[in-house]
Amino acid sequence: MQCDATSTRGASAADVQRRRLLAKAASFSPHSPSNKKEAEEMTMFVRGMGMMSIAVAVLLVQPAMAQKQYGPGVSDTEIKIGQTIAYSGPASAYGVLGKTEAAYFKWLNDEKGGINGRKINFISRDDGYSPPKAVENVRALVEGDEVAVIFGVLGTPLNMAIRPYLNKQKVPQLFPAAGSSALNDPGHYPWTMGWQPNLRDEAKFYAKHLLSHNAHPKVAVLYQNDDFGKDLLNGLKEGLGPDADKMIVSAQSFQPTDPTIDSQIVLMHSSGADALFLFSYAKQAAQAISKMADLQWKPETYLHLGAASIGATFKPAGLDKSVGIMTAGFIKDATDPKWANDPDIVAWKAWMKTNMPSTDPNDVLTTAGYAVAQTLEQVLRQCGDNLTRENIMKQAASLKNFRLGLLLPGSLINTSATDYRVVTFMQLQRFNGKSWDDVK
């Protein structure tokens, strides 16, 4: 059987007309006066065919444009987020970060339906502040649970231990609870992005303040003997300038697992130092403050911002013993009367009362955990339906004038593909026995 273009058998009236016009098109001459009517018919036919072609093209493109793109750990209903953190061991006080983040994601699921219609499946495991355990946990989260992101890991040494693996596997390592400058190196480690102010910048910030009123200080430094402590120590030396080695009269290190740091405090006290830098976490900071009080030693004291917690550090050491200690504030202290009527603090207190009623609201770690969870929420919202690991990282590096209500006024988050620093704004603060006063 042969089919001719002009055959009308079994065709609709529209098909007949279309075929007639197509047949005429082959022999049609627009220059013939007798073909004026046919010319008009042909013009309308061509226009109609053009519009139909456009409509078909749009229909073909729409599914591709609306197609969802998922990577590991993501589906229409779920986003898996993995974490390893210290719920036990020497840094267990910081476990409240993970607990706060877990409570936030649960609230987000229950009250907001998750993020863009997907529930957050937050898998957080205890590493006891052990780098080998952290590596083990992360491998299990990536290869076993197939999480989309590793989030909020505590401590510089642990984050440095997991960084090579996560970058090799191209898994986002987002917003660790650590401030090492090495965690903001997009040129070499594009899958790792920090959150809190950079450790080196923090230490230089303190040095600048000290030198502004004491040109020839005698400095003592207590630092954790790992990447975290050494990063702060190197930043301090940079800030003190070429005479740093002369100014530092005593530098004492400790291991995170040491039961006490009393001997180091005694040595620094005997050095005659008039300025002290405590580059430690909460447990050792509380021990140092308590021992300093026993020795009746009151040097000008700067405390790493990660240990500047009323609940985790000052209460165990004694609030009265902690008066005068300074730190680089970057987040609102919910216990400070000046924030009593602040809308974001009021909302946070209500959230805490409902979602974490047994947790001490004076602990700054709860506000930090809440704020960093909000940052991840923003990144995932920006991803829309493109939740590949590549796009998650792209959106983390595309935050523009993002404002977290719990950060200090003036703090805006801006990231880019070449600048992974998230929180950069700092304000020097001094503890008055109840809350923090700004140091002008």
C-alpha positions as CSV (number, residue, x, y, z in Angstrom):
1,M,0.0,0.0,0.0
2,Q,1.3,3.4,-0.9
3,C,0.3,6.7,0.8
4,D,0.2,9.9,-1.2
5,A,0.5,13.3,0.5
6,T,-2.7,14.3,-1.3
7,S,-4.8,11.3,-0.3
8,T,-8.0,12.2,1.6
9,R,-9.3,8.8,2.3
10,G,-10.1,8.4,6.1
11,A,-8.8,11.9,6.9
12,S,-10.6,14.7,8.8
13,A,-11.6,17.9,7.2
14,A,-8.7,19.7,8.8
15,D,-6.3,17.1,7.5
16,V,-7.7,17.4,4.1
17,Q,-7.3,21.2,4.1
18,R,-3.8,21.0,5.5
19,R,-2.7,18.5,2.8
20,R,-4.3,20.5,0.1
21,L,-2.3,23.6,1.1
22,L,0.9,21.6,1.4
23,A,0.4,20.2,-2.1
24,K,-0.2,23.7,-3.5
25,A,2.8,25.1,-1.8
26,A,5.1,23.0,-4.0
27,S,3.8,24.8,-7.2
28,F,2.6,28.0,-5.7
29,S,3.9,31.3,-7.3
30,P,3.3,34.5,-5.3
31,H,3.8,36.6,-8.4
32,S,0.7,35.3,-10.1
33,P,-2.3,37.7,-9.8
34,S,-4.8,34.8,-9.8
35,N,-3.2,33.4,-6.7
36,K,-4.0,36.3,-4.4
37,K,-6.6,34.4,-2.4
38,E,-4.4,31.4,-2.2
39,A,-1.5,33.6,-1.0
40,E,-3.6,34.7,2.0
41,E,-4.5,31.1,2.8
42,M,-0.9,30.1,2.6
43,T,0.2,33.0,4.9
44,M,-2.3,32.0,7.5
45,F,-1.4,28.4,7.2
46,V,2.4,29.1,7.7
47,R,1.6,31.3,10.7
48,G,-0.5,28.6,12.2
49,M,2.1,26.0,11.7
50,G,4.7,28.3,13.4
51,M,2.6,28.8,16.5
52,M,1.9,25.1,16.7
53,S,5.7,24.4,16.5
54,I,6.3,26.9,19.4
55,A,3.6,25.3,21.5
56,V,5.1,21.8,20.9
57,A,8.6,23.1,21.8
58,V,7.3,24.6,25.1
59,L,5.6,21.3,26.0
60,L,8.8,19.4,25.3
61,V,11.0,21.8,27.3
62,Q,8.7,22.2,30.4
63,P,9.3,18.7,31.8
64,A,13.1,19.2,31.6
65,M,12.9,22.5,33.3
66,A,10.7,21.2,36.1
67,Q,12.7,18.0,36.6
68,K,14.0,17.5,40.1
69,Q,17.6,16.8,40.6
70,Y,18.7,14.7,43.6
71,G,21.9,13.4,45.0
72,P,22.5,10.8,47.7
73,G,20.4,11.2,50.8
74,V,17.6,13.1,49.1
75,S,14.2,12.1,47.9
76,D,10.8,13.8,47.3
77,T,10.1,13.4,51.1
78,E,13.5,13.5,52.9
79,I,16.9,15.1,53.2
80,K,19.5,13.1,55.2
81,I,22.0,15.2,57.2
82,G,24.8,13.5,59.1
83,Q,26.8,14.6,62.1
84,T,29.5,13.3,64.5
85,I,29.9,15.3,67.7
86,A,31.1,14.8,71.3
87,Y,28.2,13.6,73.5
88,S,30.8,12.0,75.8
89,G,34.5,12.6,76.7
90,P,36.5,15.8,77.4
91,A,34.3,18.0,75.2
92,S,31.0,16.6,76.2
93,A,29.7,20.0,77.3
94,Y,29.5,20.8,73.6
95,G,27.1,18.0,72.9
96,V,24.4,20.5,73.6
97,L,25.1,21.9,70.1
98,G,24.0,18.6,68.5
99,K,21.0,18.4,70.8
100,T,19.9,21.9,69.9
101,E,20.3,21.2,66.2
102,A,18.4,18.0,66.5
103,A,15.6,19.8,68.3
104,Y,15.5,22.6,65.7
105,F,15.2,20.1,62.8
106,K,12.5,18.2,64.6
107,W,10.6,21.4,65.1
108,L,11.1,22.3,61.5
109,N,9.6,19.0,60.5
110,D,6.7,19.1,62.9
111,E,5.7,22.8,62.5
112,K,6.9,23.7,59.0
113,G,6.7,20.4,57.2
114,G,10.5,20.4,56.7
115,I,12.2,22.3,54.0
116,N,10.5,22.7,50.6
117,G,8.2,19.8,51.6
118,R,11.0,17.5,52.6
119,K,11.5,16.3,56.2
120,I,15.0,16.5,57.7
121,N,16.4,13.1,58.8
122,F,19.2,14.2,61.2
123,I,21.6,11.4,62.1
124,S,23.9,12.5,64.9
125,R,26.5,10.2,66.4
126,D,28.9,10.4,69.4
127,D,32.6,10.5,68.8
128,G,33.8,11.3,72.3
129,Y,36.0,14.0,70.7
130,S,38.2,11.3,69.2
131,P,39.5,12.0,65.6
132,P,39.7,8.3,64.7
133,K,36.1,7.8,65.9
134,A,34.9,10.8,64.0
135,V,36.5,9.4,60.8
136,E,34.7,6.1,61.5
137,N,31.4,7.8,62.0
138,V,31.7,9.9,58.9
139,R,32.5,7.0,56.7
140,A,29.5,5.1,58.1
141,L,27.2,8.2,57.5
142,V,28.4,8.6,53.9
143,E,28.7,5.0,52.8
144,G,26.1,3.4,55.0
145,D,23.4,6.1,55.6
146,E,24.2,7.9,52.4
147,V,23.7,11.4,53.9
148,A,23.6,14.4,51.6
149,V,25.7,16.6,53.9
150,I,28.0,16.3,56.9
151,F,27.1,19.1,59.3
152,G,28.2,20.8,62.5
153,V,31.2,18.6,63.5
154,L,32.9,19.8,66.7
155,G,36.6,20.7,66.9
156,T,39.4,21.6,64.7
157,P,41.3,18.2,64.9
158,L,38.2,16.2,64.1
159,N,37.3,18.4,61.2
160,M,40.8,18.2,59.8
161,A,40.8,14.4,60.2
162,I,37.6,14.0,58.1
163,R,38.3,16.8,55.6
164,P,40.4,14.8,53.1
165,Y,37.9,11.9,52.9
166,L,34.9,14.2,52.4
167,N,36.6,16.3,49.7
168,K,37.7,13.1,47.9
169,Q,34.1,11.8,48.0
170,K,32.7,15.3,47.1
171,V,30.5,15.4,50.2
172,P,29.7,18.9,51.6
173,Q,31.3,19.4,55.0
174,L,29.3,22.4,56.2
175,F,29.4,24.7,59.2
176,P,31.7,22.9,61.6
177,A,31.8,24.0,65.3
178,A,35.4,25.0,64.8
179,G,37.1,28.2,63.6
180,S,40.3,27.0,62.0
181,S,41.4,29.1,59.0
182,A,42.1,25.8,57.3
183,L,38.4,25.1,57.1
184,N,37.9,28.1,54.8
185,D,40.2,27.1,51.9
186,P,38.0,26.8,48.8
187,G,41.0,26.7,46.5
188,H,42.3,23.4,47.9
189,Y,39.2,22.0,49.8
190,P,36.1,23.2,47.9
191,W,33.7,20.9,49.8
192,T,34.6,22.3,53.3
193,M,33.1,25.5,54.7
194,G,33.3,26.8,58.3
195,W,30.8,29.0,60.1
196,Q,32.2,30.8,63.2
197,P,34.8,33.6,63.1
198,N,38.2,32.4,61.9
199,L,40.6,31.4,64.8
200,R,43.6,33.4,63.5
201,D,41.4,36.5,63.0
202,E,40.0,36.0,66.5
203,A,43.5,35.8,68.1
204,K,44.7,38.9,66.1
205,F,41.6,40.7,67.3
206,Y,42.6,40.1,70.9
207,A,46.3,41.1,70.2
208,K,45.2,44.4,68.7
209,H,43.2,45.3,71.7
210,L,46.0,44.4,74.1
211,L,48.6,46.4,72.3
212,S,46.3,49.4,72.1
213,H,46.8,50.0,75.8
214,N,49.9,48.0,76.7
215,A,52.8,48.3,74.2
216,H,55.0,45.9,76.1
217,P,52.9,43.2,77.6
218,K,54.1,40.1,79.3
219,V,52.0,37.4,77.7
220,A,51.1,33.9,78.9
221,V,49.3,31.4,76.6
222,L,47.4,28.2,77.5
223,Y,46.7,26.3,74.3
224,Q,45.4,22.9,73.3
225,N,48.2,20.9,71.7
226,D,46.5,20.3,68.3
227,D,45.6,22.2,65.1
228,F,42.9,24.2,67.0
229,G,45.3,25.5,69.7
230,K,48.2,26.1,67.4
231,D,46.1,28.1,64.9
232,L,45.1,30.4,67.7
233,L,48.7,30.6,69.0
234,N,50.0,31.5,65.5
235,G,47.3,34.1,65.0
236,L,48.3,35.7,68.3
237,K,51.9,35.8,67.3
238,E,50.9,37.5,64.0
239,G,48.9,40.0,65.9
240,L,51.6,40.8,68.4
241,G,54.0,41.4,65.6
242,P,57.8,41.0,65.2
243,D,58.4,41.1,69.0
244,A,55.9,38.4,69.7
245,D,58.5,35.9,71.0
246,K,59.8,38.4,73.4
247,M,56.3,39.3,74.7
248,I,55.3,35.7,75.2
249,V,57.0,34.8,78.5
250,S,55.1,31.5,78.9
251,A,53.3,29.2,76.5
252,Q,51.9,26.1,78.0
253,S,50.1,23.3,76.1
254,F,47.8,20.5,77.2
255,Q,46.1,17.5,75.7
256,P,42.3,17.4,75.5
257,T,42.3,14.2,77.6
258,D,44.5,15.7,80.4
259,P,42.5,15.4,83.7
260,T,43.8,18.8,84.9
261,I,45.8,21.8,83.7
262,D,46.7,23.1,87.2
263,S,50.5,22.7,86.7
264,Q,50.4,24.8,83.5
265,I,48.5,27.6,85.4
266,V,51.1,27.5,88.2
267,L,53.9,27.9,85.6
268,M,52.3,30.8,83.9
269,H,51.6,32.5,87.2
270,S,55.3,32.3,88.1
271,S,56.3,33.8,84.8
272,G,55.1,37.2,85.9
273,A,52.7,37.5,82.9
274,D,50.2,40.4,83.1
275,A,48.1,39.2,80.1
276,L,46.7,35.7,79.7
277,F,45.2,34.0,76.6
278,L,43.1,30.9,77.2
279,F,42.9,29.0,74.0
280,S,40.9,26.0,75.2
281,Y,37.4,24.6,75.3
282,A,35.0,24.8,78.2
283,K,36.4,22.1,80.6
284,Q,39.9,23.4,80.6
285,A,38.8,27.0,80.7
286,A,36.7,26.4,83.8
287,Q,39.7,24.6,85.4
288,A,42.0,27.5,84.6
289,I,39.7,30.2,86.0
290,S,39.2,28.2,89.2
291,K,43.0,27.7,89.6
292,M,43.7,31.4,88.9
293,A,41.3,32.3,91.7
294,D,43.1,29.9,94.1
295,L,46.4,31.6,93.2
296,Q,44.7,35.1,93.5
297,W,46.1,35.8,90.0
298,K,44.2,38.4,88.0
299,P,45.9,39.0,84.7
300,E,44.1,40.6,81.8
301,T,42.4,37.5,80.4
302,Y,41.1,36.8,76.9
303,L,39.1,33.6,76.4
304,H,38.5,31.8,73.1
305,L,34.9,32.6,72.0
306,G,34.1,28.9,71.7
307,A,34.5,28.6,75.5
308,A,32.8,31.8,76.4
309,S,29.7,30.1,77.8
310,I,28.1,31.1,81.0
311,G,26.5,27.7,81.4
312,A,29.4,25.5,80.3
313,T,32.4,27.5,81.6
314,F,31.6,30.3,84.0
315,K,29.1,28.5,86.2
316,P,31.4,25.5,86.8
317,A,34.3,27.8,87.5
318,G,32.3,30.3,89.6
319,L,30.6,33.4,88.2
320,D,32.4,35.6,90.7
321,K,35.7,34.1,89.7
322,S,35.0,34.8,86.0
323,V,34.4,38.6,86.3
324,G,36.6,40.6,83.9
325,I,37.3,37.9,81.4
326,M,37.0,39.1,77.8
327,T,36.0,37.4,74.6
328,A,35.1,38.1,71.0
329,G,31.4,38.1,71.0
330,F,29.5,37.4,67.7
331,I,26.2,36.2,69.0
332,K,23.6,37.7,71.3
333,D,23.7,36.5,74.9
334,A,20.2,35.6,75.8
335,T,20.9,36.3,79.5
336,D,21.9,39.9,78.9
337,P,19.2,42.4,80.1
338,K,19.8,44.6,77.1
339,W,18.4,41.9,74.8
340,A,15.3,41.3,77.0
341,N,12.9,42.8,74.5
342,D,14.8,41.9,71.4
343,P,12.2,40.2,69.1
344,D,14.7,37.4,68.0
345,I,15.7,36.7,71.6
346,V,12.0,36.6,72.7
347,A,11.2,34.2,69.9
348,W,14.2,32.0,70.7
349,K,13.3,31.9,74.4
350,A,9.7,30.8,73.5
351,W,11.2,28.1,71.2
352,M,13.5,26.9,73.9
353,K,10.7,26.7,76.5
354,T,8.7,24.5,74.1
355,N,11.4,22.4,72.5
356,M,14.2,22.2,75.0
357,P,12.6,22.9,78.4
358,S,15.2,21.0,80.4
359,T,18.2,22.7,78.8
360,D,19.9,25.7,80.5
361,P,19.0,28.8,78.4
362,N,22.0,30.6,79.8
363,D,24.3,28.3,77.8
364,V,25.4,30.2,74.7
365,L,25.9,26.9,72.9
366,T,22.1,26.7,72.5
367,T,21.9,30.0,70.6
368,A,24.9,28.9,68.5
369,G,23.3,25.6,67.7
370,Y,20.0,27.3,66.8
371,A,21.7,29.9,64.6
372,V,23.9,27.4,62.7
373,A,20.9,25.1,62.1
374,Q,19.1,28.1,60.6
375,T,22.0,28.7,58.3
376,L,21.8,25.2,56.9
377,E,18.1,25.6,56.5
378,Q,18.6,28.7,54.4
379,V,21.1,26.9,52.2
380,L,18.7,24.0,51.6
381,R,15.8,26.4,50.9
382,Q,17.9,28.1,48.2
383,C,18.5,24.7,46.6
384,G,14.8,24.3,45.7
385,D,14.4,21.0,43.9
386,N,18.1,20.8,42.9
387,L,19.5,18.9,45.8
388,T,22.6,17.4,44.4
389,R,25.7,17.7,46.6
390,E,27.2,20.0,44.0
391,N,24.2,22.5,44.2
392,I,24.1,22.3,48.0
393,M,27.7,23.4,48.0
394,K,27.0,26.1,45.4
395,Q,24.2,27.5,47.4
396,A,26.3,27.5,50.6
397,A,28.8,29.7,48.7
398,S,26.0,32.0,47.4
399,L,24.6,33.5,50.7
400,K,24.0,37.2,50.1
401,N,23.3,39.7,52.9
402,F,21.8,36.8,54.9
403,R,20.8,38.0,58.4
404,L,20.5,35.7,61.4
405,G,18.5,37.4,64.1
406,L,20.6,35.9,67.0
407,L,23.9,37.3,65.6
408,L,25.0,40.7,66.9
409,P,23.6,43.8,65.1
410,G,25.7,44.7,62.1
411,S,26.5,41.1,61.2
412,L,25.5,40.0,57.7
413,I,26.5,36.8,56.0
414,N,28.0,36.9,52.6
415,T,29.8,34.0,50.9
416,S,31.2,33.4,47.5
417,A,33.1,30.7,45.6
418,T,36.4,32.3,46.6
419,D,35.4,33.4,50.2
420,Y,34.0,30.7,52.4
421,R,34.0,32.8,55.6
422,V,30.4,32.8,57.1
423,V,30.4,34.8,60.3
424,T,33.0,37.5,60.3
425,F,31.7,40.3,62.6
426,M,33.1,40.3,66.2
427,Q,32.6,42.6,69.2
428,L,35.0,42.5,72.2
429,Q,33.0,41.9,75.4
430,R,33.8,41.6,79.1
431,F,32.0,39.4,81.6
432,N,30.5,41.4,84.6
433,G,29.5,38.4,86.7
434,K,26.0,38.1,85.2
435,S,26.3,39.0,81.5
436,W,28.5,40.7,78.9
437,D,29.4,44.4,78.5
438,D,30.8,45.7,75.2
439,V,34.4,46.9,75.4
440,K,34.7,50.2,73.5
